[in-house]
Amino acid sequence: TVKLIERELERRYFTPIIRRIESIKEEFGYAYWTVETDAGPRRFTVREMQYNVLLLSPEHVLIIDVDGNRYEIPNYERLDAKSRKYIENLL
């Protein structure tokens, strides 16, 4: 039972780490993200980015998509120049 609970917690609180941002396209109040994460490529949508792209510390960013999934960038200053520019334009 402990292993079952641990697996469920990992699944429920799975938070991919964003390694690279391929694109962010904004349209009608939504932002469509295409990224590369430690769990592979992902595409997701963020609404109201001022509330759902959160700076947790000077470098640590948390992004919450429209489905409640969470994505992290532990230190956006370590991203490639293109990805860093996307984040800096949002903050």
Sequence and secondary structure as in RCSB ss.txt:
>XXXX:A:sequence
TVKLIERELERRYFTPIIRRIESIKEEFGYAYWTVETDAGPRRFTVREMQYNVLLLSPEHVLIIDVDGNRYEIPN
YERLDAKSRKYIENLL
>XXXX:A:secstr
 HHHHHHHHHHHT   BEEEEEEEEEETTEEEEEEEETTEEEEEEEESHHHHEEESSSS EEEE TTS EEEES 
GGGS HHHHHHHHHH 
